[in-house]
Amino acid sequence: MKTKLNKIYHRYFSEIMTGILASLLIITGLLIFGIWNSTNQRENIRQTTQGKLDIIRNEQSEMRTDLMVKSDSIEISLREKLDNINKK
């Protein structure tokens, strides 16, 4: 029995080793691809989040500008009304 296994082992040694090496290469490739893909997804999420934050900041800045303009116009209007009242 042992001699039969020895003969099979020696006869198919190169095929067995080739299969093991091919399996290791495939597993390594899948691991590298998985790590690269997760890193890429993380970067895409970060860029998307950063873009959304930029949009929100721009909207807030526009709202502040609008509020400042409105408050200035209200202040001018009130001053004109006070001036009209004081003139009378």
C-alpha positions in Angstrom: 0.0 0.0 0.0 2.8 2.4 1.0 4.7 1.7 -2.2 1.6 2.4 -4.3 1.2 5.8 -2.6 4.9 6.5 -3.1 4.6 5.7 -6.8 1.5 7.9 -7.2 3.2 10.7 -5.2 6.4 10.6 -7.3 4.5 10.2 -10.5 2.1 13.1 -9.9 4.3 15.3 -7.7 4.7 18.1 -10.3 1.0 18.2 -11.0 0.1 18.3 -7.3 2.6 21.1 -6.7 1.3 23.0 -9.7 -2.2 22.7 -8.4 -1.2 23.9 -4.9 0.7 26.8 -6.3 -2.1 27.7 -8.6 -4.5 27.6 -5.7 -2.3 29.8 -3.6 -1.9 32.3 -6.5 -5.7 32.5 -6.9 -6.3 33.0 -3.2 -3.6 35.7 -3.0 -5.1 37.4 -6.1 -8.5 37.4 -4.5 -7.2 38.8 -1.2 -5.3 41.6 -3.0 -8.4 42.4 -5.1 -10.6 42.4 -2.0 -8.3 44.8 -0.1 -8.0 47.0 -3.2 -11.7 47.0 -3.8 -12.6 47.9 -0.1 -10.0 50.7 -0.2 -11.4 52.0 -3.4 -15.0 51.9 -2.0 -13.8 53.7 1.1 -12.3 56.4 -1.0 -15.4 56.8 -3.2 -17.5 57.1 0.0 -15.1 59.7 1.4 -15.3 61.7 -1.9 -19.1 61.5 -2.0 -19.4 62.6 1.6 -16.9 65.5 1.0 -18.9 66.6 -2.0 -22.1 66.6 -0.1 -20.5 68.6 2.7 -19.2 71.1 0.2 -22.8 71.5 -1.2 -24.2 72.0 2.3 -21.5 74.6 3.1 -22.2 76.5 -0.1 -26.0 76.5 0.7 -25.3 77.7 4.2 -23.1 80.5 2.9 -25.8 81.5 0.4 -28.4 81.5 3.2 -26.1 83.7 5.4 -25.6 86.1 2.5 -29.4 86.3 1.8 -30.1 86.9 5.5 -27.4 89.6 5.7 -28.9 91.3 2.6 -32.5 91.0 4.1 -31.4 92.3 7.4 -29.6 95.3 5.8 -32.7 96.1 3.7 -34.9 95.9 6.8 -32.5 98.1 8.7 -32.6 100.7 5.9 -36.3 100.5 5.7 -36.7 101.1 9.4 -34.3 104.0 9.4 -36.2 105.6 6.5 -39.4 105.2 8.5 -37.8 106.6 11.6 -36.5 109.6 9.6 -40.0 110.2 8.2 -41.5 110.1 11.6 -38.8 112.4 13.0 -39.4 114.9 10.1 -43.1 115.1 10.9 
